[in-house]
Amino acid sequence: MRYITPRKAAAGLGAAHSGTQHHWAMTVSACALILLTPAFLMVIGTAIGLPRDALVGYFGRPYPGLVTALFVIVGMIHFIKGTRIMIEDYLQGTARKGAIIISIIFGWGVIAAAVFALAKMAFINIAI
């Protein structure tokens, strides 16, 4: 007995109707992280050991600020999607719903905190 109709097989849709789309989203974000990770490591490596004022000025510049923001945003969206799949595979019922909600809130909270900190450093740099 076939579980996937020929139409669904041709369209790439399984039982949940979103597996292919999710796989491509994870693949694209993973490729973006492959490109962003070396740039982010260079930015962080340059910032290590700077005094506070120099650090605020460094992350207030466009390149370090944008690379850091992109890395955090893409990385946390990749984290949110990955943990959701893991949670859906291993938890059930109310625990599943609660864990998904917590992982989404955590991911977006990290994004908001990082972007806020970078924006604050950029505005401090403009005021100087």
N, CA, C and O atoms as a Tinker XYZ file with bonds, in Angstrom:
   512  protein
     1  N      0.847000   -1.184000    0.000000    73     2
     2  CA     0.000000    0.000000    0.000000    64     1     3
     3  C      0.884000    1.236000    0.000000    63     2     4     5
     4  O      1.778000    1.359000    0.837000    81     3
     5  N      0.643000    2.148000   -0.926000    73     3     6
     6  CA     1.422000    3.377000   -1.017000    64     5     7
     7  C      0.842000    4.418000   -0.080000    63     6     8     9
     8  O     -0.374000    4.593000   -0.013000    81     7
     9  N      1.710000    5.108000    0.643000    73     7    10
    10  CA     1.276000    6.149000    1.561000    64     9    11
    11  C      1.293000    7.517000    0.899000    63    10    12    13
    12  O      0.611000    8.438000    1.349000    81    11
    13  N      2.069000    7.651000   -0.165000    73    11    14
    14  CA     2.146000    8.919000   -0.880000    64    13    15
    15  C      1.581000    8.701000   -2.275000    63    14    16    17
    16  O      1.997000    7.797000   -3.000000    81    15
    17  N      0.625000    9.549000   -2.635000    73    15    18
    18  CA     0.046000    9.437000   -3.962000    64    17    19
    19  C      1.057000    9.919000   -4.995000    63    18    20    21
    20  O      1.975000   10.665000   -4.655000    81    19
    21  N      0.902000    9.503000   -6.258000    73    19    22
    22  CA     1.836000    9.970000   -7.289000    64    21    23
    23  C      1.863000   11.500000   -7.410000    63    22    24    25
    24  O      2.910000   12.085000   -7.684000    81    23
    25  N      0.723000   12.131000   -7.209000    73    23    26
    26  CA     0.687000   13.600000   -7.274000    64    25    27
    27  C      1.535000   14.206000   -6.163000    63    26    28    29
    28  O      2.298000   15.141000   -6.404000    81    27
    29  N      1.406000   13.678000   -4.946000    73    27    30
    30  CA     2.195000   14.196000   -3.830000    64    29    31
    31  C      3.678000   13.920000   -4.042000    63    30    32    33
    32  O      4.518000   14.753000   -3.703000    81    31
    33  N      4.005000   12.760000   -4.599000    73    31    34
    34  CA     5.405000   12.445000   -4.864000    64    33    35
    35  C      5.981000   13.408000   -5.907000    63    34    36    37
    36  O      7.132000   13.831000   -5.797000    81    35
    37  N      5.194000   13.746000   -6.898000    73    35    38
    38  CA     5.660000   14.679000   -7.930000    64    37    39
    39  C      5.784000   16.093000   -7.380000    63    38    40    41
    40  O      6.677000   16.839000   -7.779000    81    39
    41  N      4.898000   16.462000   -6.470000    73    39    42
    42  CA     4.938000   17.809000   -5.889000    64    41    43
    43  C      5.925000   17.893000   -4.745000    63    42    44    45
    44  O      6.254000   18.993000   -4.302000    81    43
    45  N      6.413000   16.750000   -4.247000    73    43    46
    46  CA     7.360000   16.747000   -3.139000    64    45    47
    47  C      6.707000   16.952000   -1.792000    63    46    48    49
    48  O      7.367000   17.383000   -0.846000    81    47
    49  N      5.425000   16.652000   -1.683000    73    47    50
    50  CA     4.711000   16.855000   -0.432000    64    49    51
    51  C      4.486000   15.522000    0.271000    63    50    52    53
    52  O      3.986000   14.576000   -0.338000    81    51
    53  N      4.844000   15.443000    1.523000    73    51    54
    54  CA     4.586000   14.253000    2.322000    64    53    55
    55  C      3.296000   14.425000    3.097000    63    54    56    57
    56  O      2.414000   15.183000    2.696000    81    55
    57  N      3.193000   13.721000    4.202000    73    55    58
    58  CA     1.972000   13.745000    5.003000    64    57    59
    59  C      1.724000   15.104000    5.643000    63    58    60    61
    60  O      0.572000   15.514000    5.789000    81    59
    61  N      2.787000   15.811000    6.029000    73    59    62
    62  CA     2.626000   17.094000    6.715000    64    61    63
    63  C      2.537000   18.267000    5.747000    63    62    64    65
    64  O      2.215000   19.379000    6.166000    81    63
    65  N      2.812000   18.049000    4.476000    73    63    66
    66  CA     2.730000   19.070000    3.429000    64    65    67
    67  C      3.746000   20.192000    3.569000    63    66    68    69
    68  O      3.631000   21.205000    2.879000    81    67
    69  N      4.742000   20.041000    4.446000    73    67    70
    70  CA     5.705000   21.123000    4.610000    64    69    71
    71  C      7.140000   20.629000    4.771000    63    70    72    73
    72  O      8.035000   21.439000    5.011000    81    71
    73  N      7.381000   19.348000    4.649000    73    71    74
    74  CA     8.710000   18.803000    4.878000    64    73    75
    75  C      9.740000   19.317000    3.888000    63    74    76    77
    76  O     10.860000   19.650000    4.275000    81    75
    77  N      9.372000   19.384000    2.617000    73    75    78
    78  CA    10.308000   19.859000    1.600000    64    77    79
    79  C     10.645000   21.323000    1.820000    63    78    80    81
    80  O     11.806000   21.720000    1.717000    81    79
    81  N      9.649000   22.115000    2.117000    73    79    82
    82  CA     9.877000   23.540000    2.371000    64    81    83
    83  C     10.777000   23.727000    3.592000    63    82    84    85
    84  O     11.680000   24.564000    3.577000    81    83
    85  N     10.535000   22.957000    4.638000    73    83    86
    86  CA    11.357000   23.065000    5.841000    64    85    87
    87  C     12.798000   22.632000    5.549000    63    86    88    89
    88  O     13.747000   23.270000    6.004000    81    87
    89  N     12.953000   21.549000    4.790000    73    87    90
    90  CA    14.292000   21.072000    4.439000    64    89    91
    91  C     15.058000   22.139000    3.658000    63    90    92    93
    92  O     16.233000   22.378000    3.935000    81    91
    93  N     14.419000   22.774000    2.699000    73    91    94
    94  CA    15.097000   23.814000    1.919000    64    93    95
    95  C     15.432000   25.023000    2.774000    63    94    96    97
    96  O     16.492000   25.625000    2.604000    81    95
    97  N     14.542000   25.388000    3.692000    73    95    98
    98  CA    14.827000   26.521000    4.580000    64    97    99
    99  C     16.035000   26.218000    5.463000    63    98   100   101
   100  O     16.879000   27.088000    5.676000    81    99
   101  N     16.123000   25.002000    5.975000    73    99   102
   102  CA    17.266000   24.621000    6.794000    64   101   103
   103  C     18.551000   24.566000    5.967000    63   102   104   105
   104  O     19.616000   24.955000    6.447000    81   103
   105  N     18.451000   24.086000    4.730000    73   103   106
   106  CA    19.619000   24.017000    3.860000    64   105   107
   107  C     20.132000   25.408000    3.520000    63   106   108   109
   108  O     21.339000   25.649000    3.547000    81   107
   109  N     19.232000   26.317000    3.202000    73   107   110
   110  CA    19.635000   27.691000    2.863000    64   109   111
   111  C     20.253000   28.385000    4.075000    63   110   112   113
   112  O     21.275000   29.060000    3.949000    81   111
   113  N     19.641000   28.222000    5.242000    73   111   114
   114  CA    20.213000   28.873000    6.426000    64   113   115
   115  C     21.553000   28.245000    6.803000    63   114   116   117
   116  O     22.438000   28.946000    7.294000    81   115
   117  N     21.721000   26.949000    6.586000    73   115   118
   118  CA    23.011000   26.310000    6.859000    64   117   119
   119  C     24.084000   26.840000    5.908000    63   118   120   121
   120  O     25.215000   27.083000    6.329000    81   119
   121  N     23.744000   27.019000    4.642000    73   119   122
   122  CA    24.702000   27.582000    3.674000    64   121   123
   123  C     25.055000   29.024000    4.042000    63   122   124   125
   124  O     26.210000   29.432000    3.919000    81   123
   125  N     24.079000   29.781000    4.485000    73   123   126
   126  CA    24.350000   31.160000    4.910000    64   125   127
   127  C     25.275000   31.161000    6.122000    63   126   128   129
   128  O     26.164000   32.007000    6.221000    81   127
   129  N     25.074000   30.225000    7.039000    73   127   130
   130  CA    25.937000   30.144000    8.217000    64   129   131
   131  C     27.352000   29.708000    7.845000    63   130   132   133
   132  O     28.314000   30.123000    8.492000    81   131
   133  N     27.490000   28.884000    6.820000    73   131   134
   134  CA    28.825000   28.494000    6.364000    64   133   135
   135  C     29.593000   29.723000    5.896000    63   134   136   137
   136  O     30.798000   29.828000    6.122000    81   135
   137  N     28.903000   30.649000    5.246000    73   135   138
   138  CA    29.561000   31.874000    4.776000    64   137   139
   139  C     29.763000   32.888000    5.899000    63   138   140   141
   140  O     30.776000   33.587000    5.928000    81   139
   141  N     28.820000   32.970000    6.810000    73   139   142
   142  CA    28.878000   33.978000    7.867000    64   141   143
   143  C     29.822000   33.612000    9.013000    63   142   144   145
   144  O     30.390000   34.502000    9.648000    81   143
   145  N     29.997000   32.326000    9.285000    73   143   146
   146  CA    30.792000   31.920000   10.437000    64   145   147
   147  C     32.247000   32.393000   10.376000    63   146   148   149
   148  O     32.732000   32.931000   11.371000    81   147
   149  N     32.975000   32.219000    9.254000    73   147   150
   150  CA    34.349000   32.737000    9.228000    64   149   151
   151  C     34.416000   34.253000    9.402000    63   150   152   153
   152  O     35.302000   34.763000   10.089000    81   151
   153  N     33.479000   34.971000    8.779000    73   151   154
   154  CA    33.463000   36.430000    8.932000    64   153   155
   155  C     33.188000   36.810000   10.383000    63   154   156   157
   156  O     33.820000   37.721000   10.918000    81   155
   157  N     32.246000   36.114000   11.019000    73   155   158
   158  CA    31.926000   36.395000   12.421000    64   157   159
   159  C     33.117000   36.092000   13.332000    63   158   160   161
   160  O     33.399000   36.848000   14.261000    81   159
   161  N     33.813000   34.989000   13.066000    73   159   162
   162  CA    34.973000   34.640000   13.891000    64   161   163
   163  C     36.088000   35.672000   13.738000    63   162   164   165
   164  O     36.788000   35.975000   14.704000    81   163
   165  N     36.257000   36.214000   12.529000    73   163   166
   166  CA    37.262000   37.260000   12.344000    64   165   167
   167  C     36.867000   38.528000   13.092000    63   166   168   169
   168  O     37.713000   39.184000   13.700000    81   167
   169  N     35.587000   38.871000   13.046000    73   167   170
   170  CA    35.103000   40.057000   13.766000    64   169   171
   171  C     35.317000   39.884000   15.260000    63   170   172   173
   172  O     35.823000   40.790000   15.922000    81   171
   173  N     34.940000   38.733000   15.798000    73   171   174
   174  CA    35.092000   38.485000   17.233000    64   173   175
   175  C     36.568000   38.395000   17.614000    63   174   176   177
   176  O     36.971000   38.886000   18.668000    81   175
   177  N     37.369000   37.770000   16.755000    73   175   178
   178  CA    38.800000   37.665000   17.031000    64   177   179
   179  C     39.470000   39.022000   17.109000    63   178   180   181
   180  O     40.370000   39.223000   17.924000    81   179
   181  N     39.045000   39.949000   16.277000    73   179   182
   182  CA    39.586000   41.305000   16.315000    64   181   183
   183  C     39.147000   42.039000   17.575000    63   182   184   185
   184  O     39.888000   42.868000   18.104000    81   183
   185  N     37.949000   41.738000   18.053000    73   183   186
   186  CA    37.393000   42.457000   19.204000    64   185   187
   187  C     37.925000   41.956000   20.542000    63   186   188   189
   188  O     37.826000   42.661000   21.547000    81   187
   189  N     38.481000   40.763000   20.569000    73   187   190
   190  CA    38.966000   40.202000   21.837000    64   189   191
   191  C     40.104000   41.062000   22.382000    63   190   192   193
   192  O     41.060000   41.373000   21.673000    81   191
   193  N     39.983000   41.436000   23.644000    73   191   194
   194  CA    41.030000   42.192000   24.321000    64   193   195
   195  C     40.910000   43.701000   24.206000    63   194   196   197
   196  O     41.708000   44.424000   24.803000    81   195
   197  N     39.935000   44.197000   23.453000    73   195   198
   198  CA    39.765000   45.649000   23.349000    64   197   199
   199  C     39.159000   46.203000   24.626000    63   198   200   201
   200  O     38.329000   45.542000   25.250000    81   199
   201  N     39.559000   47.407000   25.028000    73   199   202
   202  CA    38.874000   48.034000   26.165000    64   201   203
   203  C     37.433000   48.388000   25.792000    63   202   204   205
   204  O     37.068000   48.414000   24.617000    81   203
   205  N     36.629000   48.658000   26.815000    73   203   206
   206  CA    35.198000   48.856000   26.597000    64   205   207
   207  C     34.897000   49.936000   25.563000    63   206   208   209
   208  O     34.087000   49.708000   24.665000    81   207
   209  N     35.519000   51.089000   25.662000    73   207   210
   210  CA    35.231000   52.185000   24.738000    64   209   211
   211  C     35.598000   51.815000   23.302000    63   210   212   213
   212  O     34.862000   52.124000   22.365000    81   211
   213  N     36.730000   51.159000   23.142000    73   211   214
   214  CA    37.139000   50.737000   21.797000    64   213   215
   215  C     36.201000   49.650000   21.266000    63   214   216   217
   216  O     35.912000   49.603000   20.070000    81   215
   217  N     35.728000   48.777000   22.160000    73   215   218
   218  CA    34.809000   47.716000   21.754000    64   217   219
   219  C     33.477000   48.283000   21.279000    63   218   220   221
   220  O     32.932000   47.838000   20.269000    81   219
   221  N     32.957000   49.264000   22.005000    73   219   222
   222  CA    31.704000   49.908000   21.603000    64   221   223
   223  C     31.897000   50.613000   20.254000    63   222   224   225
   224  O     31.028000   50.543000   19.384000    81   223
   225  N     33.023000   51.280000   20.088000    73   223   226
   226  CA    33.300000   51.933000   18.812000    64   225   227
   227  C     33.472000   50.935000   17.677000    63   226   228   229
   228  O     33.052000   51.193000   16.549000    81   227
   229  N     34.092000   49.788000   17.976000    73   227   230
   230  CA    34.322000   48.769000   16.954000    64   229   231
   231  C     33.005000   48.181000   16.459000    63   230   232   233
   232  O     32.793000   48.070000   15.251000    81   231
   233  N     32.117000   47.801000   17.379000    73   231   234
   234  CA    30.835000   47.235000   16.968000    64   233   235
   235  C     29.855000   48.295000   16.482000    63   234   236   237
   236  O     28.806000   47.953000   15.936000    81   235
   237  N     30.169000   49.557000   16.667000    73   235   238
   238  CA    29.359000   50.635000   16.118000    64   237   239
   239  C     29.631000   50.876000   14.644000    63   238   240   241
   240  O     28.847000   51.535000   13.961000    81   239
   241  N     30.756000   50.334000   14.147000    73   239   242
   242  CA    31.074000   50.451000   12.726000    64   241   243
   243  C     30.188000   49.497000   11.923000    63   242   244   245
   244  O     29.741000   48.481000   12.454000    81   243
   245  N     29.930000   49.810000   10.648000    73   243   246
   246  CA    28.971000   49.000000    9.871000    64   245   247
   247  C     29.349000   47.521000    9.691000    63   246   248   249
   248  O     28.517000   46.647000    9.937000    81   247
   249  N     30.579000   47.226000    9.270000    73   247   250
   250  CA    30.910000   45.828000    8.958000    64   249   251
   251  C     30.813000   44.906000   10.174000    63   250   252   253
   252  O     30.129000   43.886000   10.092000    81   251
   253  N     31.464000   45.215000   11.293000    73   251   254
   254  CA    31.340000   44.302000   12.437000    64   253   255
   255  C     29.902000   44.186000   12.957000    63   254   256   257
   256  O     29.459000   43.104000   13.340000    81   255
   257  N     29.185000   45.302000   12.965000    73   255   258
   258  CA    27.806000   45.277000   13.445000    64   257   259
   259  C     26.894000   44.449000   12.559000    63   258   260   261
   260  O     26.086000   43.666000   13.058000    81   259
   261  N     27.017000   44.615000   11.235000    73   259   262
   262  CA    26.159000   43.863000   10.311000    64   261   263
   263  C     26.499000   42.377000   10.308000    63   262   264   265
   264  O     25.601000   41.535000   10.299000    81   263
   265  N     27.780000   42.053000   10.315000    73   263   266
   266  CA    28.162000   40.641000   10.333000    64   265   267
   267  C     27.649000   39.972000   11.602000    63   266   268   269
   268  O     27.123000   38.860000   11.547000    81   267
   269  N     27.794000   40.630000   12.731000    73   267   270
   270  CA    27.328000   40.068000   13.993000    64   269   271
   271  C     25.805000   39.925000   13.998000    63   270   272   273
   272  O     25.277000   38.898000   14.423000    81   271
   273  N     25.107000   40.948000   13.528000    73   271   274
   274  CA    23.639000   40.883000   13.495000    64   273   275
   275  C     23.163000   39.771000   12.566000    63   274   276   277
   276  O     22.277000   39.000000   12.936000    81   275
   277  N     23.729000   39.676000   11.377000    73   275   278
   278  CA    23.324000   38.622000   10.445000    64   277   279
   279  C     23.612000   37.236000   11.008000    63   278   280   281
   280  O     22.788000   36.330000   10.886000    81   279
   281  N     24.783000   37.069000   11.625000    73   279   282
   282  CA    25.132000   35.773000   12.195000    64   281   283
   283  C     24.145000   35.372000   13.293000    63   282   284   285
   284  O     23.687000   34.230000   13.331000    81   283
   285  N     23.823000   36.300000   14.173000    73   283   286
   286  CA    22.903000   35.985000   15.268000    64   285   287
   287  C     21.494000   35.707000   14.729000    63   286   288   289
   288  O     20.846000   34.756000   15.165000    81   287
   289  N     21.021000   36.516000   13.798000    73   287   290
   290  CA    19.661000   36.341000   13.270000    64   289   291
   291  C     19.535000   35.020000   12.520000    63   290   292   293
   292  O     18.631000   34.232000   12.798000    81   291
   293  N     20.437000   34.775000   11.568000    73   291   294
   294  CA    20.354000   33.539000   10.787000    64   293   295
   295  C     20.586000   32.326000   11.684000    63   294   296   297
   296  O     19.900000   31.313000   11.551000    81   295
   297  N     21.550000   32.430000   12.595000    73   295   298
   298  CA    21.831000   31.314000   13.493000    64   297   299
   299  C     20.667000   30.976000   14.404000    63   298   300   301
   300  O     20.364000   29.801000   14.614000    81   299
   301  N     20.021000   31.977000   14.939000    73   299   302
   302  CA    18.912000   31.700000   15.855000    64   301   303
   303  C     17.664000   31.227000   15.110000    63   302   304   305
   304  O     16.910000   30.418000   15.650000    81   303
   305  N     17.426000   31.701000   13.904000    73   303   306
   306  CA    16.300000   31.170000   13.125000    64   305   307
   307  C     16.563000   29.708000   12.780000    63   306   308   309
   308  O     15.648000   28.885000   12.818000    81   307
   309  N     17.808000   29.383000   12.444000    73   307   310
   310  CA    18.192000   27.998000   12.187000    64   309   311
   311  C     17.993000   27.160000   13.465000    63   310   312   313
   312  O     17.517000   26.026000   13.402000    81   311
   313  N     18.359000   27.724000   14.608000    73   311   314
   314  CA    18.168000   27.061000   15.901000    64   313   315
   315  C     16.688000   26.802000   16.171000    63   314   316   317
   316  O     16.314000   25.704000   16.582000    81   315
   317  N     15.847000   27.810000   15.942000    73   315   318
   318  CA    14.412000   27.678000   16.212000    64   317   319
   319  C     13.811000   26.562000   15.360000    63   318   320   321
   320  O     13.063000   25.724000   15.864000    81   319
   321  N     14.141000   26.555000   14.065000    73   319   322
   322  CA    13.592000   25.524000   13.185000    64   321   323
   323  C     14.118000   24.136000   13.551000    63   322   324   325
   324  O     13.366000   23.163000   13.527000    81   323
   325  N     15.389000   24.043000   13.884000    73   323   326
   326  CA    15.965000   22.752000   14.236000    64   325   327
   327  C     15.432000   22.198000   15.535000    63   326   328   329
   328  O     15.126000   21.009000   15.625000    81   327
   329  N     15.316000   23.049000   16.551000    73   327   330
   330  CA    14.791000   22.551000   17.826000    64   329   331
   331  C     13.320000   22.177000   17.707000    63   330   332   333
   332  O     12.860000   21.260000   18.388000    81   331
   333  N     12.579000   22.870000   16.856000    73   331   334
   334  CA    11.169000   22.516000   16.674000    64   333   335
   335  C     11.036000   21.096000   16.126000    63   334   336   337
   336  O     10.204000   20.319000   16.595000    81   335
   337  N     11.857000   20.762000   15.135000    73   335   338
   338  CA    11.806000   19.410000   14.578000    64   337   339
   339  C     12.216000   18.381000   15.634000    63   338   340   341
   340  O     11.583000   17.334000   15.769000    81   339
   341  N     13.273000   18.686000   16.376000    73   339   342
   342  CA    13.724000   17.764000   17.417000    64   341   343
   343  C     12.638000   17.572000   18.483000    63   342   344   345
   344  O     12.381000   16.448000   18.914000    81   343
   345  N     12.012000   18.660000   18.899000    73   343   346
   346  CA    10.961000   18.583000   19.912000    64   345   347
   347  C      9.765000   17.793000   19.384000    63   346   348   349
   348  O      9.199000   16.974000   20.109000    81   347
   349  N      9.372000   18.030000   18.123000    73   347   350
   350  CA     8.241000   17.301000   17.557000    64   349   351
   351  C      8.526000   15.805000   17.452000    63   350   352   353
   352  O      7.606000   14.991000   17.533000    81   351
   353  N      9.800000   15.439000   17.273000    73   351   354
   354  CA    10.154000   14.025000   17.176000    64   353   355
   355  C     10.128000   13.317000   18.527000    63   354   356   357
   356  O      9.776000   12.139000   18.592000    81   355
   357  N     10.491000   14.009000   19.605000    73   355   358
   358  CA    10.717000   13.329000   20.872000    64   357   359
   359  C      9.723000   13.645000   21.988000    63   358   360   361
   360  O      9.687000   12.921000   22.983000    81   359
   361  N      8.934000   14.675000   21.861000    73   359   362
   362  CA     7.957000   15.012000   22.908000    64   361   363
   363  C      6.547000   14.935000   22.356000    63   362   364   365
   364  O      6.331000   15.014000   21.147000    81   363
   365  N      5.578000   14.779000   23.270000    73   363   366
   366  CA     4.184000   14.710000   22.859000    64   365   367
   367  C      3.305000   15.494000   23.811000    63   366   368   369
   368  O      3.674000   15.742000   24.959000    81   367
   369  N      2.153000   15.874000   23.328000    73   367   370
   370  CA     1.150000   16.529000   24.155000    64   369   371
   371  C      1.539000   17.926000   24.599000    63   370   372   373
   372  O      2.094000   18.717000   23.836000    81   371
   373  N      1.228000   18.207000   25.870000    73   371   374
   374  CA     1.470000   19.531000   26.430000    64   373   375
   375  C      2.955000   19.837000   26.533000    63   374   376   377
   376  O      3.368000   20.983000   26.354000    81   375
   377  N      3.760000   18.821000   26.821000    73   375   378
   378  CA     5.213000   19.032000   26.899000    64   377   379
   379  C      5.756000   19.508000   25.558000    63   378   380   381
   380  O      6.633000   20.371000   25.512000    81   379
   381  N      5.239000   18.949000   24.468000    73   379   382
   382  CA     5.670000   19.362000   23.125000    64   381   383
   383  C      5.317000   20.829000   22.885000    63   382   384   385
   384  O      6.156000   21.615000   22.444000    81   383
   385  N      4.082000   21.185000   23.177000    73   383   386
   386  CA     3.654000   22.570000   22.948000    64   385   387
   387  C      4.459000   23.552000   23.793000    63   386   388   389
   388  O      4.898000   24.592000   23.302000    81   387
   389  N      4.648000   23.212000   25.067000    73   387   390
   390  CA     5.412000   24.089000   25.952000    64   389   391
   391  C      6.858000   24.241000   25.524000    63   390   392   393
   392  O      7.405000   25.344000   25.545000    81   391
   393  N      7.480000   23.131000   25.133000    73   391   394
   394  CA     8.883000   23.192000   24.704000    64   393   395
   395  C      9.040000   23.994000   23.416000    63   394   396   397
   396  O     10.009000   24.739000   23.270000    81   395
   397  N      8.112000   23.855000   22.492000    73   395   398
   398  CA     8.174000   24.633000   21.250000    64   397   399
   399  C      8.018000   26.117000   21.557000    63   398   400   401
   400  O      8.750000   26.943000   21.013000    81   399
   401  N      7.078000   26.458000   22.416000    73   399   402
   402  CA     6.872000   27.860000   22.785000    64   401   403
   403  C      8.118000   28.418000   23.459000    63   402   404   405
   404  O      8.533000   29.535000   23.152000    81   403
   405  N      8.723000   27.659000   24.375000    73   403   406
   406  CA     9.927000   28.126000   25.074000    64   405   407
   407  C     11.079000   28.318000   24.102000    63   406   408   409
   408  O     11.804000   29.309000   24.196000    81   407
   409  N     11.264000   27.380000   23.159000    73   407   410
   410  CA    12.380000   27.512000   22.212000    64   409   411
   411  C     12.179000   28.705000   21.286000    63   410   412   413
   412  O     13.146000   29.387000   20.946000    81   411
   413  N     10.954000   28.967000   20.877000    73   411   414
   414  CA    10.688000   30.119000   20.010000    64   413   415
   415  C     10.913000   31.424000   20.774000    63   414   416   417
   416  O     11.537000   32.349000   20.255000    81   415
   417  N     10.406000   31.498000   22.000000    73   415   418
   418  CA    10.611000   32.703000   22.812000    64   417   419
   419  C     12.094000   32.935000   23.083000    63   418   420   421
   420  O     12.571000   34.067000   23.002000    81   419
   421  N     12.825000   31.867000   23.406000    73   419   422
   422  CA    14.263000   31.991000   23.644000    64   421   423
   423  C     14.987000   32.489000   22.396000    63   422   424   425
   424  O     15.799000   33.410000   22.480000    81   423
   425  N     14.704000   31.893000   21.248000    73   423   426
   426  CA    15.372000   32.285000   20.011000    64   425   427
   427  C     15.130000   33.738000   19.645000    63   426   428   429
   428  O     16.072000   34.472000   19.344000    81   427
   429  N     13.887000   34.152000   19.669000    73   427   430
   430  CA    13.579000   35.536000   19.325000    64   429   431
   431  C     14.064000   36.504000   20.396000    63   430   432   433
   432  O     14.388000   37.651000   20.089000    81   431
   433  N     14.118000   36.058000   21.649000    73   431   434
   434  CA    14.672000   36.893000   22.716000    64   433   435
   435  C     16.155000   37.160000   22.506000    63   434   436   437
   436  O     16.623000   38.283000   22.695000    81   435
   437  N     16.896000   36.119000   22.111000    73   435   438
   438  CA    18.324000   36.304000   21.819000    64   437   439
   439  C     18.506000   37.253000   20.638000    63   438   440   441
   440  O     19.372000   38.127000   20.669000    81   439
   441  N     17.694000   37.083000   19.600000    73   439   442
   442  CA    17.777000   37.987000   18.443000    64   441   443
   443  C     17.498000   39.422000   18.865000    63   442   444   445
   444  O     18.237000   40.332000   18.491000    81   443
   445  N     16.439000   39.632000   19.642000    73   443   446
   446  CA    16.078000   40.982000   20.068000    64   445   447
   447  C     17.178000   41.604000   20.929000    63   446   448   449
   448  O     17.518000   42.774000   20.752000    81   447
   449  N     17.732000   40.831000   21.856000    73   447   450
   450  CA    18.787000   41.361000   22.729000    64   449   451
   451  C     20.035000   41.722000   21.933000    63   450   452   453
   452  O     20.638000   42.768000   22.171000    81   451
   453  N     20.429000   40.869000   20.991000    73   451   454
   454  CA    21.633000   41.131000   20.202000    64   453   455
   455  C     21.459000   42.343000   19.294000    63   454   456   457
   456  O     22.351000   43.186000   19.201000    81   455
   457  N     20.320000   42.432000   18.630000    73   455   458
   458  CA    20.085000   43.567000   17.731000    64   457   459
   459  C     19.972000   44.859000   18.536000    63   458   460   461
   460  O     20.463000   45.901000   18.103000    81   459
   461  N     19.329000   44.801000   19.703000    73   459   462
   462  CA    19.232000   45.981000   20.554000    64   461   463
   463  C     20.613000   46.446000   20.997000    63   462   464   465
   464  O     20.918000   47.638000   20.946000    81   463
   465  N     21.452000   45.502000   21.435000    73   463   466
   466  CA    22.801000   45.863000   21.891000    64   465   467
   467  C     23.621000   46.462000   20.753000    63   466   468   469
   468  O     24.323000   47.455000   20.946000    81   467
   469  N     23.533000   45.860000   19.571000    73   467   470
   470  CA    24.285000   46.387000   18.424000    64   469   471
   471  C     23.772000   47.766000   18.009000    63   470   472   473
   472  O     24.561000   48.648000   17.669000    81   471
   473  N     22.451000   47.950000   18.037000    73   471   474
   474  CA    21.891000   49.262000   17.683000    64   473   475
   475  C     22.298000   50.319000   18.703000    63   474   476   477
   476  O     22.595000   51.457000   18.339000    81   475
   477  N     22.312000   49.945000   19.969000    73   475   478
   478  CA    22.717000   50.885000   21.011000    64   477   479
   479  C     24.176000   51.287000   20.831000    63   478   480   481
   480  O     24.522000   52.457000   20.996000    81   479
   481  N     25.040000   50.319000   20.493000    73   479   482
   482  CA    26.437000   50.640000   20.251000    64   481   483
   483  C     26.602000   51.539000   19.027000    63   482   484   485
   484  O     27.458000   52.424000   19.008000    81   483
   485  N     25.778000   51.305000   18.008000    73   483   486
   486  CA    25.851000   52.140000   16.807000    64   485   487
   487  C     25.413000   53.570000   17.115000    63   486   488   489
   488  O     26.027000   54.519000   16.628000    81   487
   489  N     24.367000   53.735000   17.913000    73   487   490
   490  CA    23.897000   55.086000   18.239000    64   489   491
   491  C     24.854000   55.805000   19.164000    63   490   492   493
   492  O     25.000000   57.024000   19.075000    81   491
   493  N     25.510000   55.073000   20.053000    73   491   494
   494  CA    26.535000   55.686000   20.896000    64   493   495
   495  C     27.689000   56.180000   20.038000    63   494   496   497
   496  O     28.250000   57.248000   20.282000    81   495
   497  N     28.032000   55.389000   19.033000    73   495   498
   498  CA    29.107000   55.748000   18.117000    64   497   499
   499  C     28.753000   56.987000   17.302000    63   498   500   501
   500  O     29.623000   57.808000   17.013000    81   499
   501  N     27.479000   57.129000   16.930000    73   499   502
   502  CA    27.048000   58.310000   16.161000    64   501   503
   503  C     27.083000   59.557000   17.037000    63   502   504   505
   504  O     27.437000   60.636000   16.561000    81   503
   505  N     26.720000   59.420000   18.314000    73   503   506
   506  CA    26.662000   60.568000   19.214000    64   505   507
   507  C     28.046000   61.123000   19.528000    63   506   508   509
   508  O     28.194000   62.293000   19.882000    81   507
   509  N     29.052000   60.273000   19.392000    73   507   510
   510  CA    30.413000   60.720000   19.725000    64   509   511
   511  C     31.005000   61.573000   18.672000    63   510   512
   512  O     32.142000   62.025000   18.809000    81   511
